Amino acid sequence: MIDPLTIKIFADGADKAAMLQLYANPVIQGFTTNPTLMRKAGVRDVEAFARDVLAAIPDRPISFEVFSDDFDEMERQARTIASWGDNVYVKIPVTDTKGTSSAPLVRKLSGEGVKLNVTALMTVQQVREVGRALADGPNSYVSVFAGRIADAGVDPLPIMLAALSELQPYPQLELIWASPREVFNIVQADRAGCHIITVTSDLLAKLPGLGKNLGQFSLETVQMFHRDAQAAGLEIPG
């Protein structure tokens, strides 16, 4: 049996209908989007999409990302995005596409009161630098892509624990376990003490299985194989 979770679950996606459906679920305490998810969802007019979503979801945090690779233009876009609503967090990538740190921009925006979600971090050094840049600002998020760290064959848990330690001096900052790959990552993130985990629709659909009796789960799996074999008309010639 899994102990009750204390971590906040944010839905990760950019499909408006799915977001509104998830809004009715009290388990979902916030939302995140990114350019890749917007492209997948077919979003063309970003501001119209964002304003529609914010009108329907006015009371939970929602993150929207800048698109530019130029820091001056990132700053302009960030200010525009922040103006869309009080529950908006502006996603700023940890570097530009050449690897130049965005920390100076993060420090400037945060110092002026813009709530940020600094994204795509994967190292403790990045967390340290970003934490310092956000130190004097409002509540903000630091998104460490634990799932992608694991995709590189590296155990993300020590990195996430170290990230929590780096952010401990800044109580207004919350660590996001981003890009989870399986439901157990939610349990891992919760046990580690992460504040938030972003979860895609595919993983959200598996949440009812959390804490399921493994003997029952085994039986249901056998029943599924048998049912599918019958439905497909599969036979082994005798």
VOGU-3710 file (C-alpha; in Angstrom, 3 decimals, decimal comma):
1> midpltikif> 0,000/0,000/0,000  1,358/3,428/-0,966  1,265/6,124/1,700  -0,806/9,219/0,806  1,140/11,580/-1,428  2,028/15,070/-0,285  3,697/16,160/-3,538  1,714/18,494/-5,802  0,814/17,033/-9,204  0,850/19,402/-12,171
11> adgadkaaml> -0,587/18,267/-15,509  1,853/18,635/-18,404  0,166/19,324/-21,751  -1,221/21,902/-24,153  -4,531/20,440/-25,244  -7,191/22,854/-24,025  -9,998/20,280/-23,776  -7,788/17,911/-21,773  -6,639/20,728/-19,495  -10,213/21,754/-18,742
21> qlyanpviqg> -11,166/18,153/-18,028  -8,230/17,817/-15,627  -9,171/21,096/-13,954  -12,218/19,302/-12,566  -9,884/16,854/-10,801  -8,788/18,222/-7,387  -5,667/16,031/-7,565  -4,319/18,337/-10,292  -2,975/21,433/-8,574  -1,376/23,201/-11,538
31> fttnptlmrk> -0,489/23,041/-15,221  2,636/23,340/-17,351  3,051/23,752/-21,085  6,014/23,991/-23,454  6,614/24,659/-27,179  6,897/20,957/-28,004  3,533/20,207/-26,375  1,967/23,198/-28,128  3,232/21,980/-31,475  1,836/18,507/-30,760
41> agvrdveafa> -1,544/20,012/-29,817  -1,628/22,183/-32,949  -1,561/25,522/-31,116  -1,022/28,396/-33,548  -2,103/31,543/-31,699  -0,302/31,235/-28,385  -1,813/34,282/-26,705  -5,362/33,332/-27,691  -4,770/29,804/-26,419  -3,302/31,068/-23,158
51> rdvlaaipdr> -6,053/33,598/-22,516  -8,751/30,997/-23,191  -7,131/28,585/-20,753  -6,573/31,264/-18,116  -10,179/32,427/-18,345  -11,296/28,870/-17,601  -8,557/28,120/-15,037  -8,042/31,326/-13,038  -7,003/29,844/-9,716  -4,219/27,326/-10,347
61> pisfevfsdd> -0,652/28,048/-11,483  -0,026/27,681/-15,224  3,381/27,933/-16,887  3,895/29,303/-20,413  7,319/29,373/-22,055  9,149/32,029/-24,041  10,092/31,037/-27,599  13,025/33,289/-28,491  16,697/32,334/-28,388  17,734/35,979/-27,919
71> fdemerqart> 17,846/37,159/-24,314  16,501/40,644/-25,050  13,551/39,144/-26,900  13,111/36,545/-24,152  12,790/39,419/-21,698  10,142/41,137/-23,808  8,194/37,898/-24,243  8,472/37,126/-20,527  6,943/40,463/-19,566  4,110/39,932/-22,047
81> iaswgdnvyv> 3,386/36,426/-20,785  3,459/37,584/-17,156  0,820/40,197/-17,953  -1,715/37,543/-18,941  -2,687/36,605/-15,385  -1,746/36,517/-11,716  -1,509/32,722/-11,808  0,979/32,733/-14,702  4,546/31,503/-14,320  6,941/32,355/-17,147
91> kipvtdtkgt> 9,139/29,483/-18,293  12,705/30,519/-19,080  15,147/27,881/-20,377  18,275/27,490/-18,268  20,444/28,404/-21,284  20,020/29,574/-24,861  20,647/27,128/-27,716  24,382/27,885/-27,605  24,636/26,987/-23,930  24,873/30,535/-22,545
101> ssaplvrkls> 23,344/30,747/-19,085  20,071/32,616/-18,693  20,871/33,401/-15,038  21,356/37,168/-15,623  17,914/37,416/-17,237  16,388/35,222/-14,541  17,890/37,468/-11,853  16,584/40,608/-13,544  13,031/39,359/-14,064  12,791/37,724/-10,662
111> gegvklnvta> 14,121/40,858/-8,983  11,281/42,801/-10,602  8,663/40,400/-9,244  8,052/38,150/-12,255  7,141/34,600/-11,197  9,330/32,211/-13,155  9,641/28,539/-13,972  13,259/27,996/-14,968  13,267/24,869/-17,092  15,421/22,114/-18,630
121> lmtvqqvrev> 17,925/21,883/-15,760  19,835/18,620/-15,372  22,850/19,342/-13,148  23,329/20,399/-9,555  25,530/23,270/-10,712  22,645/24,613/-12,796  20,329/24,393/-9,782  22,851/26,251/-7,640  23,200/29,051/-10,188  19,471/29,356/-10,796
131> graladgpns> 18,671/29,296/-7,086  20,991/32,229/-6,506  19,456/34,094/-9,444  15,958/33,604/-7,994  16,969/34,300/-4,397  15,476/37,784/-4,082  12,336/37,204/-6,128  8,800/35,911/-5,646  7,610/32,325/-5,541  9,121/30,513/-8,518
141> yvsvfagria> 9,797/26,994/-9,811  13,001/25,170/-10,705  12,315/22,328/-13,154  14,896/19,546/-13,145  14,301/17,011/-15,912  14,730/13,857/-13,871  13,239/11,670/-16,596  15,780/12,819/-19,163  18,573/12,335/-16,629  17,409/8,734/-16,306
151> dagvdplpim> 17,271/8,438/-20,104  21,015/9,175/-20,063  21,547/6,156/-17,811  22,072/8,283/-14,696  20,162/7,804/-11,450  18,259/11,094/-10,998  17,513/10,619/-7,303  20,896/11,825/-5,922  20,683/14,860/-8,210  17,167/15,687/-7,037
161> laalselqpy> 18,179/15,336/-3,381  21,151/17,611/-3,976  18,868/20,075/-5,787  16,564/20,193/-2,770  19,546/20,939/-0,585  20,661/23,758/-2,889  17,196/25,343/-2,796  16,676/24,918/0,953  17,825/28,494/1,758  15,101/29,880/-0,524
171> pqleliwasp> 11,684/28,925/0,883  9,864/30,693/-1,956  11,372/28,311/-4,522  9,812/24,945/-5,345  11,574/22,049/-7,047  9,761/20,341/-9,903  10,566/16,713/-10,777  10,001/17,079/-14,518  9,638/14,542/-17,344  8,727/11,459/-15,289
181> revfnivqad> 8,666/8,186/-17,213  6,609/5,943/-14,919  4,151/6,151/-12,049  6,825/5,065/-9,572  8,614/8,357/-10,295  5,732/10,100/-8,529  6,379/7,967/-5,453  10,130/8,610/-5,727  9,644/12,361/-6,038  7,260/12,408/-3,083
191> ragchiitvt> 9,577/10,388/-0,851  12,519/12,601/-1,824  10,624/15,686/-0,697  10,184/17,360/-4,088  7,472/19,977/-4,061  5,917/19,307/-7,480  5,942/16,699/-10,238  4,709/17,322/-13,769  2,728/14,411/-15,167  1,560/13,767/-18,727
201> sdllaklpgl> -1,876/12,441/-19,640  -0,483/8,944/-20,235  0,832/8,713/-16,685  -2,203/10,403/-15,180  -4,315/7,626/-16,673  -2,276/5,115/-14,648  -2,700/6,880/-11,309  -5,683/4,724/-10,215  -3,272/1,797/-10,089  -1,121/3,473/-7,456
211> gknlgqfsle> -0,965/1,196/-4,419  -2,816/-1,652/-6,131  -2,429/-5,126/-4,622  0,220/-6,858/-6,742  -1,490/-10,235/-6,568  -4,674/-8,689/-7,967  -2,632/-6,780/-10,545  -1,038/-10,063/-11,659  -4,445/-11,706/-12,038  -5,802/-8,773/-14,044
221> tvqmfhrdaq> -2,786/-8,981/-16,350  -3,367/-12,691/-16,999  -7,041/-11,957/-17,660  -6,085/-9,224/-20,122  -3,797/-11,551/-22,084  -6,530/-14,206/-22,237  -9,199/-11,699/-23,247  -7,030/-10,211/-25,991  -6,094/-13,632/-27,356  -9,770/-14,524/-27,628
231> aagleipg> -10,683/-11,160/-29,185  -7,959/-11,555/-31,795  -8,958/-15,146/-32,550  -5,451/-16,392/-31,863  -4,886/-20,156/-32,025  -1,950/-22,548/-31,978  -2,521/-25,386/-34,488  -2,744/-28,828/-32,866
//
